[in-house]
Amino acid sequence: SGKALLQTQVFRVSRGNALISFLDTDEVFYDRESPEGMRKVIFSVITSGTQLPRKLANILKSFFNATLIHVPPNPEPYIAQLSDEIMRQQAVLRTTTLTIKRSLRKLAAPPPDE
């Protein structure tokens, strides 16, 4: 499976000096590339140093097309920023949904009598 391959590659590149964990989710994710939802693997890799994280990042981006998010030692400001972005995206989604519903109602309405 994809998880096993990813785990093997992280182990090989890090020579056992990285910990990888996976988050199982049934959530469907949407991205800009495809309007269809897709299941994605959510994982985290914990390591130290400067060279190993770079090597792992290159492998993960190149071979697994992974989107990497660096979490700083104090993630609180980052979490607040992400929370704000999530709220903004939810507002955009609500507005878009309402606009689509209004447009569909207009299309479904019977034509005015002439």
C-alpha positions, 0 to 999 in steps of 0.5 A, a space after each residue: 500500500 501507499 502507507 507501507 511504501 512511504 514508511 519504507 522510504 522514510 526509514 531507508 532515507 533516514 536510516 531509522 532516524 525518523 518517526 512517521 505516524 499516520 492519521 486515519 480519516 474518512 474525510 474526503 479532501 478537495 483540491 484545486 486540481 480536481 473538482 472530485 473529492 479524494 482520499 488522502 494520507 495524512 502523516 507526520 514525520 519527526 526528525 532532527 538535524 538540518 540535512 535529514 529533514 531536507 532529504 526527506 522533504 525532497 523525497 516526499 515532494 518528488 516521489 509522493 507528491 506530498 504537500 509539506 507543512 513545517 510545524 515550528 517548535 511553538 506552533 500556537 501562532 501557526 495554529 491561530 493562523 490556520 484557524 483564521 484561514 479555515 474560518 475564511 474558507 468556510 465563509 467563502 464556501 457558505 457564500 458560494 453555496 448560497 450563490 449556487 442555490 439562488 442561481 439554480 432557483 432562478 433557472 428552475 423558476 417557471 418563465 413569466 407569463 407574456 
